[in-house]
Amino acid sequence: MLLLAAIPAVYSLNRGLWMGLGLAAAYVALRLAAQGKFLAVTALAVTMVLGFVVFLASPLKDVVAQRLDNPQSNLTRAYTAEYTWDAALISPIIGYGGTRPAQGGTQSIAIGQTPECQLCGNPTLGGNGQFWLVLLAQGFVGAALHVGFFLRTAWCYRRDRTPIGLAGILGCLLPLLYMFLYNALVVPLVLVFLSIALLWRNDTERRLAEHAL
């Protein structure tokens, strides 16, 4: 299933997804090593090496190379991130309550939408990542609370060594990467909070079992 899933993962041309998969693999390896499960770590490493060999021998390699050679969205992302930060500095405490359209475009302040070109200019500030959205909508206070919530949750359940704990904490850490790249509303955020709910339920059952003993 993982090998089959690699095909749409590569053809999606989603570099953020690729980074997230790398972070997930590194996280799982570190957690398993910390638990002394070196056989599982070895199996994971062997699987990744075999997968990489298959990847190099397949047409997917050329797809990835072409995507890395043509980073089309980098300029727009950098532009919106810079202007989102500047706008947030004007209202740092309460933000603006939502997104705002930028004035102009990446090449000139005069570039804007026209009836003939609806996609020209005026990119949405706060639309290229959950962090930028919260920063613009709720200010620096809201952004700090947003990041702090996920860090605090991951720290709270750090001792959960079960598979649910392993996956659930990863569900709290990945948003800290993706928040700079993609907005989490609505379904992604629901999935994250379902992961946190499973962590809470697993911890509650563990505490009840310890109490019973």
N, C-alpha and C positions, 0 to 999 in steps of 0.2 A: 504493500500500500504506500509506503514511504517513497519507494522508487517511482511508482506511478505519479504520486503527488509532486515529485520533483519536476515533471514536465510542465504542468501549468504554472508552477512556482517560477520557473525560469522564463517561460514565454510571457508571463505577465509583465516582464521588464521592470519589476518592482524592486528597486535597490534597497528600499527600507525593509522590505520583507527579507531580503537576503541578509542584511545586517542583523535583523531580529533572530533569524535562524542560527546565525553564528553565535550570537550572545546566548541563546537558549542552550546550544550544545556546550559552550564553555561553562555555563552555570551548572548544568546537570553533571558534567565531568567533575567540577570542583566539589559539589555537594556529595557525590558518590565517593570521591577520594577522601573527603573529610570523615565519612562514615566507615572508611576502611574497606569499601567494596571495590577492590582493585580489579577483580575479575570482570565486574560490570563496566568499569572504566576501560579496560582492555577491549572488551567486546564493542563498546561505543567507538573507540579509536579505530578498530579494525573495520567496522561498518563505515565510518566516515572516509577511511582511506580507499576502501573498495568503491564507495559511491563516487569519490573524486576521480578514480581511474575510469569508471564507466562514463562519468561526465566528460572527461577529456577525449574519450573515444567516440563521443556522440556529437550530433550537430548542435547540441545545446551550447557547446563551448563557443561557437561562432556567434550565437545569439547574445551571449553575455558580453563578449568582446565588443560587438557592435554597440551594445547599450552603453558600456563604459566609455567608449570613444565618442559618444554623442549625448552628453549630459544636458539635454534640452531644457530641463526645468530648473537648473541651478541658478540661473540669472534671476528668474522670477521669484524663486524662494528667497534668495538673498535680498532682493529689493523689498519684498513684502515684510520680511523679518526686520530689516533695518527701519522701515517706516512705522511698523507696529511698535517697535521699541520707542521711537521718538514720540509717537502719539501717546503711549502709556506714560511717558515722563510728564506730560501736560496734566493728566488726571491720574496720579499714581495711587490714590487711596481707594476710590470707588469705581474707577474705570468709566466706561461709556455704556455699559449694559448690553453690548452686542458688537457686531462687526461694523466696519466703516469702509467705504470705497476709497481707494487711493486717488489722488489727483494726478492725472497723466498716466504715463507708463514707464517701462524700464529704460527707454531711450530718451524720452523728453517729457517735460511737464505738459506739453501741448498735445500729446497723444491721448486720445479719448475715444469713447464709443461713438459710433455714428450709425445711422440707419443701414448703411451699406456694410458695416463691419461691427457686429455686436460684440465680438471678442477682443476688439482693440482697446488697449488701455484700461484704466480704472480697475486694477485687480483688487480683490477683497482683502483688506487688512484683517488679520485674525482668522483667515481661512485656510492656512497651510500648516496647521498643527494645533493640538489642544492647548499647549502651553501659551502660544501666541493668542489664541482665542480667550483664554482665561485672563491673561495679562491685559488685554485690551478691554474686555468686558467687566472684569472685577478688580483691575489694578494689581499692583505688586503684592498687596495683602492677600488677595484671592489666589494669586499664583503661588505664593509661599504656602498657603494652607493646602492648596491642591497637591503640590509636590510633597509637603510634609505628611499628608494623609497616607500616601502610598508608602513612604519610607517608614512611617510609624507602624503601619500594618505589617509590612514585611519583617520588621524588627520584632514585633509582638509575637509572631508565629515562627520565629527563626529556629526554635528547638523541635519543631514538628518534622520528624524524619520519615514519615510515611509517604507513599506515593502522592497522596492528596496534598501533603505539606510541600513536597517537591514542586508539584505543578502549580499549586495555589500561590506560593511565594513568587514563582516565575511570573504568574499572572499579575502580580503587583509591581514587578521590576520592569517588565517589557513596556508598560505605559510610559515609564520615565525616558525610554528611548523614542518611542513612537510619538510622544507629545510634541516633539520638535518637527515632526514630519507630516503627521496626519491628524485630523480632527477625530475625536472619539465618539461624537454623537451620531446615532443613538445606540445602535446595536453593540459596537465594540465596548462601550462603557457598561452596558448591561452584562456582557460576558465577564468583564473584570469583576463586577460586584457579585456575580454568581460564584466566581472563584473565591472571593473573600467570604461569602456565606458558607461555602464548603469548608474553608479553613476554620471558621468559627464553630461549625457543627462538629467537625472532627476533634477540635480541641475540647469542646464541651463533653463529648462522649469519652474522651481520654480521662478527663478530670473525674467524671462520674465513676469510671472503672477503677481509678486509683482510690477514690473515696470508699468504694465498696470493699476493696481489698484491705 
